[in-house]
Amino acid sequence: MEMRQGGDERTGSAMLDGIVRGALAGDLPGVLELYRDLHPQDAPFPPEPELSALWKRMIEQPGHHLFVLERDAALVACCSLIVIPNLTRGGRPYALLENVVTHREHRRRGFGARVVRHALAEAWEAGCYKVMLMTGSQRPEVHRFYEACGFRAGEKTGFLARPGAGR
């Protein structure tokens, strides 16, 4: 994904509190640190060279956008937006928002909201008729965060299947 230049939130925003931009090849260590902060008990990352190959596929995959907020040469927040082609709704795509994380030392400063709003602007620019996300968090402040970013709970019902389900 190429870094975009410009002054609005959708194309990359340079502000005193950092810049929101598309992830670059060299951002892998910072993104891994954010993901460790998001899921500290998660399975280990794949070993090299598999990890680097996976990262390359992610940032080069058409329709897959990983946005980061860089502040003082460190990544402090990120999220993934997947834009999916669609035949319904007049052929308009839809999108999924996933892996929204702000490093714990930088929370409650608006960084997470900035990357989410950036991703939403990208989705609307791509013509998406909706953006969906799911959270496993039951914490009311997390739900309020997503609602403040423009998401509504209760409009649809989410279901989740994991390997081995339905057998």
Residue frames as qw, qx, qy, qz and C-alpha x, y, z in Angstrom:
[[0.000, 0.893, 0.451, 0.000, 0.00, 0.00, 0.00],
 [0.445, 0.403, -0.029, 0.799, 1.45, 3.33, -0.92],
 [0.228, -0.512, -0.418, 0.715, 1.67, 6.24, 1.46],
 [0.198, 0.763, 0.468, 0.400, -0.62, 9.01, 0.40],
 [0.274, -0.060, -0.175, 0.944, 0.12, 12.68, 0.72],
 [0.178, -0.597, -0.462, -0.631, -2.44, 15.32, 1.52],
 [0.045, -0.265, 0.441, -0.856, -4.15, 17.21, 4.26],
 [0.696, -0.266, -0.028, -0.667, -7.46, 15.46, 4.86],
 [0.627, -0.335, 0.639, -0.293, -8.15, 12.43, 7.05],
 [0.920, 0.293, 0.205, -0.157, -8.86, 10.16, 4.07],
 [0.725, 0.628, -0.211, 0.189, -5.62, 10.75, 2.20],
 [0.708, -0.059, -0.333, 0.619, -3.30, 10.99, 5.19],
 [0.172, -0.931, -0.153, -0.283, -3.34, 13.75, 7.70],
 [0.536, 0.186, -0.398, 0.720, -0.35, 15.54, 9.11],
 [0.417, -0.819, -0.157, -0.362, -1.24, 16.90, 12.51],
 [0.103, -0.681, 0.577, -0.440, 0.60, 17.70, 15.69],
 [0.710, -0.267, 0.553, -0.345, -0.81, 14.45, 17.05],
 [0.513, -0.128, 0.815, 0.238, 0.58, 12.28, 14.27],
 [0.401, 0.346, -0.471, -0.705, -0.34, 11.20, 10.78],
 [0.767, 0.166, 0.571, -0.241, -2.87, 8.60, 9.63],
 [0.352, 0.575, -0.577, -0.461, -1.67, 6.73, 6.55],
 [0.956, 0.136, -0.190, -0.179, -1.65, 3.39, 4.83],
 [0.759, -0.502, 0.383, 0.160, 0.80, 0.87, 6.25],
 [0.430, 0.748, -0.493, -0.115, 4.18, 0.52, 4.56],
 [0.854, 0.158, -0.483, 0.114, 6.50, -2.48, 4.30],
 [0.363, 0.328, -0.581, 0.650, 8.69, -1.16, 7.12],
 [0.471, -0.441, 0.172, -0.745, 5.74, -0.85, 9.52],
 [0.774, -0.121, -0.612, -0.114, 5.64, -4.56, 10.38],
 [0.429, -0.017, -0.681, 0.594, 7.47, -4.29, 13.75],
 [0.187, -0.071, 0.280, -0.939, 5.20, -1.47, 14.93],
 [0.696, -0.118, -0.321, -0.632, 2.04, -3.28, 13.82],
 [0.686, -0.070, -0.713, 0.127, 3.19, -6.45, 15.60],
 [0.174, 0.025, -0.578, 0.797, 3.69, -4.44, 18.78],
 [0.462, -0.084, 0.042, -0.882, 0.16, -3.06, 18.50],
 [0.770, -0.077, -0.512, -0.373, -1.28, -6.54, 17.91],
 [0.506, -0.014, -0.744, 0.436, 0.61, -7.89, 20.95],
 [0.103, -0.028, 0.410, -0.906, -0.99, -5.09, 22.95],
 [0.627, -0.060, -0.229, -0.742, -4.43, -5.99, 21.54],
 [0.950, -0.126, -0.181, -0.221, -4.15, -9.75, 22.22],
 [0.107, -0.718, 0.666, -0.175, -1.28, -10.41, 24.66],
 [0.638, -0.186, 0.726, -0.175, -2.34, -14.07, 25.10],
 [0.774, 0.523, -0.088, -0.345, -2.67, -14.74, 21.36],
 [0.937, 0.064, 0.209, 0.272, -0.76, -17.47, 19.57],
 [0.404, -0.531, 0.323, 0.671, 2.76, -16.47, 18.51],
 [0.474, 0.726, -0.188, -0.462, 3.25, -14.80, 15.17],
 [0.951, 0.287, 0.042, 0.107, 4.46, -17.07, 12.35],
 [0.629, -0.473, 0.292, 0.543, 8.25, -17.45, 12.08],
 [0.252, 0.753, -0.366, -0.485, 10.33, -15.74, 9.41],
 [0.036, -0.067, 0.316, 0.946, 10.26, -15.83, 6.41],
 [0.055, -0.529, -0.827, -0.185, 6.56, -16.77, 6.61],
 [0.134, -0.727, -0.413, 0.532, 5.79, -13.64, 8.66],
 [0.068, -0.480, 0.273, 0.831, 7.33, -11.27, 6.12],
 [0.007, -0.127, -0.805, -0.579, 5.61, -13.06, 3.23],
 [0.089, -0.643, -0.756, 0.089, 2.25, -12.79, 4.99],
 [0.117, -0.693, -0.166, 0.692, 2.82, -9.09, 5.69],
 [0.061, -0.249, 0.533, 0.807, 3.72, -8.47, 2.05],
 [0.047, -0.378, -0.852, -0.359, 0.54, -10.24, 0.89],
 [0.113, -0.706, -0.597, 0.363, -1.55, -8.20, 3.31],
 [0.061, -0.677, -0.016, 0.733, -0.29, -4.77, 2.29],
 [0.028, 0.240, -0.632, -0.736, -0.38, -5.64, -1.42],
 [0.164, 0.386, 0.907, 0.028, -3.79, -7.39, -1.42],
 [0.133, -0.294, -0.341, -0.883, -6.30, -5.37, -3.47],
 [0.538, -0.561, -0.398, -0.487, -9.13, -4.18, -1.24],
 [0.733, -0.478, -0.364, 0.319, -7.17, -4.78, 1.97],
 [0.140, 0.767, -0.159, 0.605, -6.18, -1.57, 3.70],
 [0.669, -0.452, -0.413, 0.422, -4.23, -1.39, 6.93],
 [0.057, 0.851, -0.001, 0.523, -4.21, 2.12, 8.34],
 [0.654, -0.266, -0.406, 0.580, -1.78, 3.28, 11.00],
 [0.114, -0.975, -0.032, -0.188, -1.43, 6.40, 13.07],
 [0.738, 0.114, -0.237, 0.621, 2.22, 7.34, 13.39],
 [0.247, -0.948, -0.011, -0.200, 3.27, 9.76, 16.12],
 [0.287, -0.815, 0.503, -0.018, 6.84, 10.66, 17.04],
 [0.343, 0.486, -0.785, -0.171, 8.19, 7.86, 14.78],
 [0.164, -0.016, 0.955, -0.249, 6.07, 5.21, 16.56],
 [0.401, -0.287, -0.654, -0.574, 2.84, 3.51, 15.52],
 [0.180, -0.072, 0.627, -0.754, 0.23, 4.18, 18.20],
 [0.631, 0.301, 0.485, -0.526, -3.00, 2.96, 16.53],
 [0.104, 0.204, -0.781, -0.581, -4.13, 0.89, 13.56],
 [0.682, 0.260, 0.518, -0.446, -7.07, -0.85, 11.94],
 [0.204, -0.040, 0.833, 0.513, -7.77, -3.02, 8.92],
 [0.569, 0.452, 0.173, -0.664, -10.44, -2.31, 6.34],
 [0.319, 0.016, 0.874, 0.367, -11.39, -5.00, 3.84],
 [0.488, 0.407, -0.046, -0.770, -13.47, -3.77, 0.86],
 [0.426, 0.072, 0.899, 0.080, -15.43, -6.63, -0.69],
 [0.257, 0.058, -0.531, -0.805, -16.97, -6.58, -4.19],
 [0.343, 0.275, 0.760, -0.479, -20.69, -7.30, -4.17],
 [0.022, 0.267, 0.745, 0.611, -23.53, -8.01, -6.63],
 [0.163, -0.741, -0.650, 0.043, -26.40, -6.80, -4.40],
 [0.200, -0.801, -0.190, 0.532, -27.16, -3.19, -3.51],
 [0.457, 0.879, -0.012, -0.136, -26.64, -2.11, -7.08],
 [0.825, 0.365, -0.184, 0.390, -23.20, -3.70, -7.21],
 [0.097, -0.851, 0.317, -0.407, -21.91, -1.53, -4.38],
 [0.580, 0.160, -0.714, 0.358, -19.18, -3.10, -2.24],
 [0.628, -0.748, -0.073, -0.200, -19.30, -3.47, 1.52],
 [0.358, 0.583, -0.585, 0.437, -16.45, -3.47, 3.99],
 [0.806, -0.470, -0.339, 0.119, -15.29, -5.11, 7.19],
 [0.002, -0.804, 0.401, -0.439, -13.35, -3.25, 9.87],
 [0.931, -0.244, -0.251, 0.108, -11.08, -5.43, 11.99],
 [0.749, -0.100, -0.214, 0.619, -8.14, -5.32, 14.39],
 [0.036, -0.862, -0.019, -0.505, -8.81, -1.83, 15.72],
 [0.753, -0.414, -0.292, 0.419, -6.17, -1.13, 18.35],
 [0.063, 0.881, -0.221, 0.413, -4.60, 1.82, 20.11],
 [0.570, 0.149, -0.638, 0.495, -1.57, 1.09, 22.24],
 [0.501, -0.664, -0.536, 0.142, -2.54, 1.22, 25.91],
 [0.436, -0.376, -0.145, 0.805, -0.11, 4.09, 26.60],
 [0.030, -0.025, 0.302, 0.952, -1.89, 6.25, 23.99],
 [0.106, -0.536, -0.815, -0.194, -5.57, 5.53, 24.65],
 [0.125, -0.814, -0.506, 0.258, -8.26, 8.14, 25.28],
 [0.203, -0.531, 0.171, 0.805, -6.53, 10.76, 23.11],
 [0.570, 0.645, 0.092, -0.501, -8.57, 10.25, 19.94],
 [0.015, -0.494, 0.766, 0.412, -5.98, 8.22, 18.01],
 [0.308, 0.172, 0.935, 0.042, -8.21, 5.15, 17.61],
 [0.387, 0.719, 0.446, -0.366, -11.12, 7.32, 16.47],
 [0.177, 0.740, -0.356, -0.542, -8.89, 8.96, 13.88],
 [0.065, -0.250, 0.897, 0.358, -7.85, 5.66, 12.26],
 [0.312, 0.416, 0.845, -0.123, -11.44, 4.37, 12.33],
 [0.325, 0.791, 0.219, -0.470, -12.79, 7.57, 10.76],
 [0.062, 0.592, -0.614, -0.519, -10.02, 7.44, 8.17],
 [0.187, 0.020, 0.964, 0.189, -11.04, 3.85, 7.32],
 [0.338, 0.618, 0.647, -0.291, -14.70, 4.84, 7.09],
 [0.245, 0.775, -0.136, -0.566, -13.86, 7.72, 4.74],
 [0.025, -0.370, 0.827, 0.422, -11.90, 5.28, 2.57],
 [0.269, 0.286, 0.919, -0.021, -14.89, 2.90, 2.51],
 [0.338, 0.750, 0.385, -0.419, -17.32, 5.65, 1.52],
 [0.134, 0.689, -0.442, -0.559, -14.89, 6.82, -1.17],
 [0.086, -0.160, 0.938, 0.295, -14.82, 3.24, -2.51],
 [0.509, -0.093, -0.425, -0.742, -18.63, 3.34, -2.77],
 [0.210, -0.118, -0.939, 0.246, -19.35, 0.94, 0.08],
 [0.439, -0.531, -0.370, -0.624, -22.96, 0.89, 1.19],
 [0.719, -0.665, 0.012, -0.201, -22.01, -0.30, 4.70],
 [0.327, 0.498, -0.719, 0.358, -19.07, -1.08, 6.95],
 [0.847, -0.431, -0.228, -0.209, -19.41, -3.86, 9.50],
 [0.211, 0.495, -0.725, 0.429, -17.39, -4.68, 12.58],
 [0.808, -0.441, -0.373, -0.112, -17.65, -7.09, 15.45],
 [0.022, 0.621, -0.595, 0.509, -16.09, -6.77, 18.86],
 [0.662, -0.197, -0.714, 0.112, -15.62, -9.44, 21.46],
 [0.144, 0.110, -0.497, 0.849, -15.43, -6.79, 24.15],
 [0.296, -0.656, -0.690, -0.078, -18.31, -6.52, 26.58],
 [0.324, -0.359, -0.291, 0.825, -16.94, -3.28, 28.04],
 [0.196, 0.850, 0.467, -0.144, -19.44, -0.41, 27.69],
 [0.104, -0.802, 0.210, 0.550, -16.67, 2.11, 26.96],
 [0.295, -0.140, 0.764, 0.556, -15.61, 0.07, 23.91],
 [0.237, 0.595, 0.751, 0.160, -19.19, 0.02, 22.65],
 [0.015, 0.909, 0.207, -0.362, -19.48, 3.79, 23.25],
 [0.268, -0.519, 0.490, 0.647, -16.23, 4.27, 21.28],
 [0.254, 0.167, 0.807, 0.506, -17.64, 2.49, 18.22],
 [0.110, 0.787, 0.606, -0.039, -20.96, 4.31, 18.51],
 [0.120, -0.837, 0.029, 0.532, -19.11, 7.65, 18.67],
 [0.237, -0.322, 0.652, 0.644, -17.32, 6.64, 15.44],
 [0.475, 0.248, -0.305, -0.787, -20.69, 6.15, 13.71],
 [0.311, -0.021, -0.938, -0.152, -21.50, 2.46, 14.24],
 [0.630, -0.266, 0.107, -0.722, -24.89, 1.32, 15.54],
 [0.087, -0.103, 0.972, -0.191, -25.43, -1.77, 17.66],
 [0.422, 0.306, 0.716, -0.464, -28.54, -3.88, 17.27],
 [0.499, 0.494, -0.213, -0.679, -29.23, -3.16, 13.61],
 [0.766, 0.264, -0.547, -0.209, -28.13, -6.65, 12.56],
 [0.842, -0.453, 0.274, -0.108, -27.28, -9.84, 14.40],
 [0.271, 0.677, -0.682, -0.050, -23.73, -11.10, 14.20],
 [0.979, -0.145, 0.113, -0.083, -22.83, -14.78, 14.16],
 [0.035, 0.738, -0.672, -0.043, -19.41, -16.36, 14.39],
 [0.998, 0.024, -0.034, -0.045, -18.23, -19.84, 13.37],
 [0.209, -0.732, 0.645, 0.072, -14.88, -21.29, 14.28],
 [0.435, 0.332, -0.810, -0.210, -13.12, -24.37, 12.82],
 [0.127, -0.052, -0.969, 0.208, -14.99, -27.55, 13.71],
 [0.390, 0.235, 0.407, -0.792, -18.34, -25.82, 14.18],
 [0.684, 0.325, -0.125, -0.642, -21.39, -27.40, 12.57],
 [0.356, 0.287, -0.879, -0.134, -20.03, -30.95, 12.58]]
